[in-house]
Amino acid sequence: MNGGSVDFLECPEGYASTVGTTLNLGNMGFTSANSYTCLKTCSSSQFSVISTSTCLSTCPQNSFVIAEQACQPCGHSGTTTSTGTTSYTGCTCMGGAYLTSQGCELCPIGMTTASIGATSIDQCGCGLGTYLKDGACESCKGGTTAAVGATLLEQCICPLGFFTSTEIGACASCGCDSVTTR
């Protein structure tokens, strides 16, 4: 941007610009240098495939129709069960990602999901061996957790002969003189 105006680049002939996710045929031939994309202009019964210069009658597998004009990849290892998916809701996100109207987005750094198919960022939690502390994932120093999404140090599981010490925020030795096995 230059003093409040948007810098535009010219799209090649046969292409139109997008504004966010909407194909903007009114600005035929121009695209912003920062947030717009040039898409192949297709007939009304076809979809432009984002990141390629092709037109298809149905969107390929692992993509969906966006803005009724283009095929958007599900993103971040997202999948669909077949070709021709007409909505982002047809995408299934893999572990560590959640579904938005733009496809699959990665969970915040250090976070993951308990399983595939998360539909909200609220389903992202700390990974195994970590717990949520002050908005970030903290390591269970010397221990692990039973599942993804621990929110307390007390959910850390320490190895035999150790306990979770809230004083030091880690697994501490119980001070046993010997360990017996059964």
Residue, then its C-alpha position, 0 to 999 in steps of 0.5 A: m500500500n502506498g499512502g492509503s492506496v492499493d498497489f495493483l498488478e495486472c493479471p494475464e489475459g484470460y484471468a480475473s482477480t480475487v478479493g479475499t475469496t471472492l472472484n472479482l470480475g468487476n476488476m477484470g485483469f488486475t490484482s493487488a500485490n499483497s492479498y489478491t490472486c489471479l484465477k483463470t476465467c472459466s465458463s459458468s459451469q466450471f471452477s477455476v483451480i486455485s494455484t493452477s491455470t485449469c478449469l474443471s467441471t468439479c473440484p478435485q479430491n481434497s478441495f472444495v468450491i469457494a465463492e461459487q467460482a473456484c476450487q480451494p484446497c482443504g489445506h494442511s493435509g485436509t482430505t475429502t472423500s471424493t471429488g466435487t466437494t461443494s463446501y468447506t464442511g466436506c474437508t476432514c482435517m488431520g491431527g494438529a489442524y481444525l476446520t475453518s471456512q477457508g479449509c484446515e488451519l494448523c493449531p497454534i504452535g505447540m498445540t495439537t488435536a486429540s483426533i482427526g476432524a477437529t472443527s474449532i480452534d477450541q479443540c486444539g490442546c497441548g500435546l502429550g507430555t505437556y500441559l497448558k500454563d498461562g496460555a502456552c504449553e509447558s513441558c511435564k518435566g520428567g513425565t508425560t500426560a495420559a492424553v492430549g489437552a492437559t490443562l494442569l501440572e497435576q495431570c502430568i504423570c511421573p515415572l515410578g519412584f517420582f511424584t508431580s511437585t507443584e513447588i518445582g513444576a516437575c517430577a521429583s524423586c519421592g526419596c524412596d531408598s529402593v524400588t521394588t518390582r512385582 
